Amino acid sequence: MRIAIVTDAWEPQINGVVRTLQSVRRELEKMGHDVHVFSPDQFYSLPCPTYSEIRLALVTAEQLGAALMRIAPDAIHIATEGPLGFAARRWCRRNGLAFTTAYHTQFPDYVSKRTGLPADWIWPLMRRFHAPSSAVLTATDSIRRELRVHGITHVAPWGRGVDLASFSPGAPPHPALADLPGPVMLYVGRVAIEKNIEAFLGCRHPGSKVVVGDGPARTALQRRHPEALFLGALSGPALAGAYAGADAFVFPSRTDTFGLVMIEALASGTPVAAYPVSGPLDVLNSEVACLDPDLDAAIAGALTRDRCACARYGALFSWERSAREFLSALVPIIREFDKAA
Protein backbone atom coordinates (compact mmCIF):
# COMPACT_ATOMS: atom_id res chain seq x y z
CA MET A 1 0.00 0.00 0.00
CA ARG A 2 1.17 3.52 -0.79
CA ILE A 3 0.46 5.65 2.28
CA ALA A 4 0.60 9.46 2.50
CA ILE A 5 1.12 10.99 5.95
CA VAL A 6 0.59 14.74 6.17
CA THR A 7 2.09 16.32 9.28
CA ASP A 8 2.99 19.78 10.56
CA ALA A 9 5.31 18.14 13.11
CA TRP A 10 8.47 16.67 11.59
CA GLU A 11 12.25 16.80 11.64
CA PRO A 12 14.18 18.67 12.96
CA GLN A 13 11.55 18.94 15.71
CA ILE A 14 12.12 16.53 18.59
CA ASN A 15 8.86 15.51 20.23
CA GLY A 16 6.56 12.57 20.75
CA VAL A 17 4.54 13.19 17.58
CA VAL A 18 7.64 13.17 15.37
CA ARG A 19 9.11 10.11 17.03
CA THR A 20 5.82 8.26 16.77
CA LEU A 21 5.51 8.98 13.05
CA GLN A 22 9.17 8.10 12.42
CA SER A 23 8.86 4.80 14.27
CA VAL A 24 5.56 3.80 12.67
CA ARG A 25 6.84 4.68 9.20
CA ARG A 26 9.88 2.48 9.80
CA GLU A 27 7.68 -0.46 10.85
CA LEU A 28 5.30 0.02 7.91
CA GLU A 29 8.23 0.02 5.49
CA LYS A 30 9.50 -3.21 7.05
CA MET A 31 6.10 -4.68 6.22
CA GLY A 32 6.57 -3.66 2.58
CA HIS A 33 4.40 -0.52 2.50
CA ASP A 34 5.47 2.62 0.65
CA VAL A 35 5.18 5.59 3.04
CA HIS A 36 5.45 9.23 1.90
CA VAL A 37 5.59 12.02 4.51
CA PHE A 38 4.46 15.55 3.58
CA SER A 39 5.95 18.02 6.07
CA PRO A 40 6.80 21.74 6.42
CA ASP A 41 10.37 21.31 5.11
CA GLN A 42 8.92 20.60 1.65
CA PHE A 43 7.15 23.97 1.41
CA TYR A 44 7.81 27.61 2.15
CA SER A 45 7.34 28.09 5.88
CA LEU A 46 7.57 30.63 8.69
CA PRO A 47 8.54 30.13 12.35
CA CYS A 48 5.63 29.72 14.74
CA PRO A 49 5.14 32.79 16.98
CA THR A 50 6.47 32.11 20.51
CA TYR A 51 7.99 28.79 19.35
CA SER A 52 10.44 29.37 16.51
CA GLU A 53 11.57 25.73 16.37
CA ILE A 54 8.18 24.87 14.85
CA ARG A 55 7.77 25.83 11.20
CA LEU A 56 4.34 26.67 9.78
CA ALA A 57 3.97 25.78 6.12
CA LEU A 58 2.41 28.40 3.83
CA VAL A 59 0.67 26.11 1.39
CA THR A 60 -2.65 25.99 -0.42
CA ALA A 61 -4.85 22.94 -0.75
CA GLU A 62 -4.10 22.93 -4.50
CA GLN A 63 -0.32 22.93 -3.96
CA LEU A 64 -0.47 20.12 -1.43
CA GLY A 65 -3.01 18.24 -3.55
CA ALA A 66 -0.71 18.38 -6.56
CA ALA A 67 2.09 16.89 -4.46
CA LEU A 68 -0.23 14.15 -3.22
CA MET A 69 -1.44 13.34 -6.72
CA ARG A 70 2.13 12.79 -7.89
CA ILE A 71 2.42 9.76 -5.63
CA ALA A 72 -1.21 8.58 -6.07
CA PRO A 73 -1.64 7.32 -2.49
CA ASP A 74 -3.85 4.38 -1.60
CA ALA A 75 -4.61 5.96 1.79
CA ILE A 76 -4.13 9.40 3.37
CA HIS A 77 -3.53 10.10 7.04
CA ILE A 78 -3.58 13.68 8.38
CA ALA A 79 -1.54 13.68 11.58
CA THR A 80 -1.88 17.26 12.87
CA GLU A 81 -4.34 20.14 13.08
CA GLY A 82 -1.92 22.68 11.55
CA PRO A 83 -1.64 24.49 8.19
CA LEU A 84 -0.66 21.35 6.30
CA GLY A 85 -3.37 19.36 8.03
CA PHE A 86 -6.05 21.88 7.09
CA ALA A 87 -4.79 22.07 3.50
CA ALA A 88 -4.89 18.27 3.16
CA ARG A 89 -8.35 18.16 4.71
CA ARG A 90 -9.68 20.77 2.26
CA TRP A 91 -8.20 18.97 -0.73
CA CYS A 92 -9.55 15.57 0.33
CA ARG A 93 -13.03 16.96 0.91
CA ARG A 94 -13.10 18.77 -2.43
CA ASN A 95 -12.16 15.58 -4.20
CA GLY A 96 -14.33 13.20 -2.19
CA LEU A 97 -11.35 11.27 -0.80
CA ALA A 98 -11.47 9.38 2.48
CA PHE A 99 -8.82 10.14 5.09
CA THR A 100 -8.01 9.49 8.73
CA THR A 101 -6.82 12.00 11.33
CA ALA A 102 -5.10 11.74 14.72
CA TYR A 103 -5.40 13.51 18.05
CA HIS A 104 -1.80 13.53 19.29
CA THR A 105 -1.86 16.49 21.67
CA GLN A 106 -4.34 18.30 23.91
CA PHE A 107 -4.47 21.13 21.40
CA PRO A 108 -7.18 23.18 23.17
CA ASP A 109 -5.18 23.14 26.41
CA TYR A 110 -1.94 24.06 24.64
CA VAL A 111 -3.55 27.00 22.85
CA SER A 112 -5.12 28.11 26.11
CA LYS A 113 -1.77 28.11 27.94
CA ARG A 114 -0.06 30.05 25.17
CA THR A 115 -2.79 32.62 24.44
CA GLY A 116 -4.92 32.81 27.58
CA LEU A 117 -8.03 31.90 25.57
CA PRO A 118 -10.42 29.43 27.22
CA ALA A 119 -9.90 25.86 25.99
CA ASP A 120 -13.67 25.61 25.40
CA TRP A 121 -13.31 28.17 22.62
CA ILE A 122 -10.95 25.84 20.74
CA TRP A 123 -13.03 22.66 20.87
CA PRO A 124 -15.46 23.76 18.10
CA LEU A 125 -12.45 24.06 15.78
CA MET A 126 -11.33 20.55 16.79
CA ARG A 127 -14.79 19.14 16.07
CA ARG A 128 -14.86 20.85 12.69
CA PHE A 129 -11.39 19.63 11.75
CA HIS A 130 -11.96 15.98 12.66
CA ALA A 131 -15.63 15.65 11.68
CA PRO A 132 -15.09 14.55 8.04
CA SER A 133 -12.35 12.02 8.79
CA SER A 134 -13.12 8.33 8.61
CA ALA A 135 -11.54 7.77 12.03
CA VAL A 136 -9.67 9.80 14.63
CA LEU A 137 -6.70 7.79 15.90
CA THR A 138 -5.97 8.23 19.62
CA ALA A 139 -3.50 6.67 22.03
CA THR A 140 -5.54 6.01 25.19
CA ASP A 141 -9.00 5.18 26.50
CA SER A 142 -9.25 8.38 28.55
CA ILE A 143 -8.55 10.57 25.52
CA ARG A 144 -11.17 8.67 23.53
CA ARG A 145 -13.67 9.29 26.34
CA GLU A 146 -12.78 12.99 26.42
CA LEU A 147 -13.16 13.32 22.65
CA ARG A 148 -16.59 11.68 22.81
CA VAL A 149 -17.64 14.16 25.51
CA HIS A 150 -16.66 16.97 23.11
CA GLY A 151 -18.63 15.46 20.21
CA ILE A 152 -15.83 13.62 18.40
CA THR A 153 -17.14 10.07 18.51
CA HIS A 154 -15.52 8.25 15.57
CA VAL A 155 -12.35 7.33 17.43
CA ALA A 156 -9.97 4.40 16.96
CA PRO A 157 -7.07 3.07 19.08
CA TRP A 158 -3.47 3.74 18.10
CA GLY A 159 -0.98 2.81 20.82
CA ARG A 160 2.71 3.62 21.13
CA GLY A 161 5.91 1.59 21.34
CA VAL A 162 9.50 1.60 22.50
CA ASP A 163 12.71 1.04 20.56
CA LEU A 164 14.07 -1.69 22.81
CA ALA A 165 17.32 -1.80 20.86
CA SER A 166 17.99 1.74 22.08
CA PHE A 167 16.38 1.90 25.53
CA SER A 168 17.33 -0.74 28.08
CA PRO A 169 18.66 -0.98 31.65
CA GLY A 170 22.03 -1.97 30.20
CA ALA A 171 22.67 1.39 28.52
CA PRO A 172 25.85 3.06 29.86
CA PRO A 173 24.76 5.94 32.14
CA HIS A 174 25.28 9.44 30.81
CA PRO A 175 28.55 10.77 32.28
CA ALA A 176 26.93 14.08 33.29
CA LEU A 177 24.77 12.20 35.81
CA ALA A 178 27.61 10.16 37.35
CA ASP A 179 28.75 12.55 40.08
CA LEU A 180 25.45 14.22 40.93
CA PRO A 181 24.10 13.92 44.48
CA GLY A 182 21.39 11.27 44.47
CA PRO A 183 18.71 10.52 43.88
CA VAL A 184 18.84 11.80 40.29
CA MET A 185 15.43 12.97 39.07
CA LEU A 186 15.06 13.31 35.31
CA TYR A 187 12.72 15.12 32.95
CA VAL A 188 12.87 14.48 29.18
CA GLY A 189 10.80 16.36 26.63
CA ARG A 190 10.06 19.73 25.12
CA VAL A 191 10.93 22.59 27.42
CA ALA A 192 7.71 24.54 26.96
CA ILE A 193 5.09 26.09 29.22
CA GLU A 194 2.46 23.41 28.54
CA LYS A 195 4.78 20.70 29.91
CA ASN A 196 4.51 22.11 33.46
CA ILE A 197 8.26 21.68 34.08
CA GLU A 198 8.15 24.41 36.72
CA ALA A 199 6.26 21.97 38.96
CA PHE A 200 9.13 19.49 38.69
CA LEU A 201 11.85 22.08 39.27
CA GLY A 202 9.97 23.43 42.27
CA CYS A 203 9.85 20.05 44.02
CA ARG A 204 11.45 19.91 47.47
CA HIS A 205 12.60 16.28 47.33
CA PRO A 206 16.35 16.07 48.02
CA GLY A 207 18.63 15.06 45.18
CA SER A 208 19.52 16.40 41.74
CA LYS A 209 17.15 17.54 39.01
CA VAL A 210 18.14 17.04 35.36
CA VAL A 211 16.29 18.41 32.33
CA VAL A 212 16.86 16.91 28.88
CA GLY A 213 15.31 18.78 25.97
CA ASP A 214 15.02 22.21 24.46
CA GLY A 215 12.31 24.73 23.76
CA PRO A 216 11.11 28.29 24.28
CA ALA A 217 10.92 28.07 28.08
CA ARG A 218 14.46 26.81 28.62
CA THR A 219 16.22 30.16 29.09
CA ALA A 220 13.74 31.41 31.69
CA LEU A 221 13.64 28.10 33.59
CA GLN A 222 17.42 27.84 33.61
CA ARG A 223 17.67 31.33 35.01
CA ARG A 224 15.11 30.66 37.76
CA HIS A 225 16.56 27.25 38.67
CA PRO A 226 20.37 27.39 38.53
CA GLU A 227 20.51 24.34 40.81
CA ALA A 228 19.12 22.11 38.03
CA LEU A 229 21.26 20.60 35.28
CA PHE A 230 20.01 21.42 31.77
CA LEU A 231 21.60 19.12 29.19
CA GLY A 232 19.70 20.33 26.11
CA ALA A 233 18.32 17.94 23.50
CA LEU A 234 19.89 14.47 23.47
CA SER A 235 19.43 11.51 21.16
CA GLY A 236 20.86 8.04 20.59
CA PRO A 237 23.17 6.59 23.25
CA ALA A 238 23.32 9.92 25.13
CA LEU A 239 19.53 9.94 25.64
CA ALA A 240 19.48 6.23 26.52
CA GLY A 241 22.22 6.89 29.08
CA ALA A 242 20.26 9.73 30.65
CA TYR A 243 17.24 7.48 31.14
CA ALA A 244 19.30 4.58 32.48
CA GLY A 245 21.38 6.79 34.77
CA ALA A 246 18.43 8.41 36.55
CA ASP A 247 16.86 7.12 39.75
CA ALA A 248 13.38 8.43 38.92
CA PHE A 249 11.74 9.84 35.83
CA VAL A 250 9.44 12.78 36.60
CA PHE A 251 6.55 13.48 34.22
CA PRO A 252 4.93 16.74 35.36
CA SER A 253 2.66 17.31 32.35
CA ARG A 254 -1.08 17.44 32.93
CA THR A 255 -2.00 17.73 29.25
CA ASP A 256 -0.24 14.94 27.32
CA THR A 257 -2.34 12.34 25.56
CA PHE A 258 0.17 9.54 26.16
CA GLY A 259 3.71 10.46 27.22
CA LEU A 260 6.05 8.41 25.05
CA VAL A 261 9.01 9.38 27.26
CA MET A 262 7.43 7.52 30.20
CA ILE A 263 7.64 4.13 28.53
CA GLU A 264 11.14 4.88 27.24
CA ALA A 265 12.16 5.55 30.84
CA LEU A 266 10.50 2.34 32.03
CA ALA A 267 12.21 0.30 29.31
CA SER A 268 15.46 1.74 30.68
CA GLY A 269 14.56 0.45 34.15
CA THR A 270 13.68 3.86 35.58
CA PRO A 271 10.43 4.23 37.58
CA VAL A 272 8.05 7.12 36.90
CA ALA A 273 6.59 9.84 39.12
CA ALA A 274 3.58 11.70 37.71
CA TYR A 275 0.25 13.30 38.45
CA PRO A 276 -2.87 11.07 38.35
CA VAL A 277 -4.15 12.50 35.05
CA SER A 278 -4.86 11.27 31.51
CA GLY A 279 -1.77 9.72 30.03
CA PRO A 280 -0.12 8.44 33.21
CA LEU A 281 -3.39 6.89 34.41
CA ASP A 282 -3.77 5.05 31.09
CA VAL A 283 -0.17 3.98 30.61
CA LEU A 284 1.25 3.22 34.06
CA ASN A 285 0.51 0.92 36.98
CA SER A 286 1.45 1.03 40.66
CA GLU A 287 4.20 -1.57 40.27
CA VAL A 288 6.33 0.70 38.08
CA ALA A 289 5.18 4.22 38.97
CA CYS A 290 3.71 6.41 41.64
CA LEU A 291 0.93 8.83 40.76
CA ASP A 292 0.06 11.47 43.31
CA PRO A 293 -1.41 15.01 43.30
CA ASP A 294 1.70 15.96 45.31
CA LEU A 295 4.66 15.54 42.94
CA ASP A 296 7.11 15.26 45.88
CA ALA A 297 5.10 12.31 47.19
CA ALA A 298 5.03 10.80 43.70
CA ILE A 299 8.83 11.02 43.49
CA ALA A 300 9.26 9.45 46.92
CA GLY A 301 6.97 6.61 45.91
CA ALA A 302 8.63 6.05 42.54
CA LEU A 303 12.02 5.67 44.20
CA THR A 304 10.71 2.55 45.98
CA ARG A 305 9.75 0.75 42.75
CA ASP A 306 11.72 -2.22 41.43
CA ARG A 307 13.82 -1.34 38.37
CA CYS A 308 13.62 -4.86 36.91
CA ALA A 309 9.83 -4.69 37.00
CA CYS A 310 10.00 -1.32 35.24
CA ALA A 311 12.15 -2.75 32.44
CA ARG A 312 9.80 -5.72 31.98
CA TYR A 313 6.78 -3.42 31.79
CA GLY A 314 8.43 -1.05 29.30
CA ALA A 315 9.29 -3.99 27.05
CA LEU A 316 5.57 -4.72 26.58
CA PHE A 317 5.16 -1.71 24.27
CA SER A 318 5.81 -2.56 20.62
CA TRP A 319 6.15 -0.27 17.60
CA GLU A 320 5.13 -3.19 15.38
CA ARG A 321 1.79 -3.45 17.18
CA SER A 322 1.41 0.34 16.97
CA ALA A 323 2.02 0.21 13.19
CA ARG A 324 -0.54 -2.57 12.76
CA GLU A 325 -3.16 -0.57 14.67
CA PHE A 326 -2.40 2.43 12.46
CA LEU A 327 -2.67 0.31 9.33
CA SER A 328 -5.99 -1.27 10.35
CA ALA A 329 -7.55 2.19 10.83
CA LEU A 330 -6.62 3.49 7.36
CA VAL A 331 -9.39 3.76 4.76
CA PRO A 332 -8.33 2.91 1.19
CA ILE A 333 -9.07 5.53 -1.44
CA ILE A 334 -11.58 4.30 -4.01
CA ARG A 335 -10.56 5.57 -7.44
CA GLU A 336 -12.71 5.75 -10.54
CA PHE A 337 -11.07 2.69 -12.09
CA ASP A 338 -11.69 0.76 -8.85
CA LYS A 339 -15.40 1.64 -9.09
CA ALA A 340 -15.53 0.54 -12.71
CA ALA A 341 -13.95 -2.80 -11.83
Number of C-alpha atoms within 10 A of each C-alpha: 15 15 22 21 23 27 23 24 26 21 14 11 16 20 17 20 20 18 17 20 18 14 19 24 21 16 18 21 13 11 13 10 15 16 18 16 17 22 19 23 15 12 16 11 15 14 12 12 10 11 12 12 16 21 23 22 22 14 19 16 19 13 14 20 18 13 13 20 9 8 13 15 18 17 21 26 28 26 23 22 23 17 20 27 24 19 22 28 27 18 19 18 13 10 9 11 17 21 24 24 29 22 23 20 20 15 19 19 21 20 16 16 14 12 10 10 14 13 17 12 12 16 18 13 13 18 15 12 18 22 16 17 22 18 23 27 24 24 24 21 18 17 23 22 13 13 20 13 10 14 14 19 17 16 25 22 19 21 22 25 21 26 16 18 7 18 26 25 23 13 20 15 19 17 12 14 21 13 8 14 11 14 17 21 28 26 26 26 23 23 23 19 17 20 19 15 23 17 14 25 23 13 14 10 16 13 12 19 28 25 25 20 21 21 20 15 18 19 12 9 18 15 10 13 14 9 12 16 17 19 14 16 17 17 13 9 15 17 21 24 25 30 34 28 25 27 24 31 31 33 28 21 23 18 19 23 24 24 20 21 20 28 28 28 30 31 31 30 33 35 33 32 32 29 20 18 17 20 24 26 17 16 18 23 14 12 15 26 29 26 23 16 11 14 24 20 17 22 28 16 20 26 22 15 21 15 23 17 17 25 24 16 18 27 21 12 19 15 21 19 16 22 24 16 18 21 17 11 20 20 18 16 16 13 11 8 7 8 7 6 5
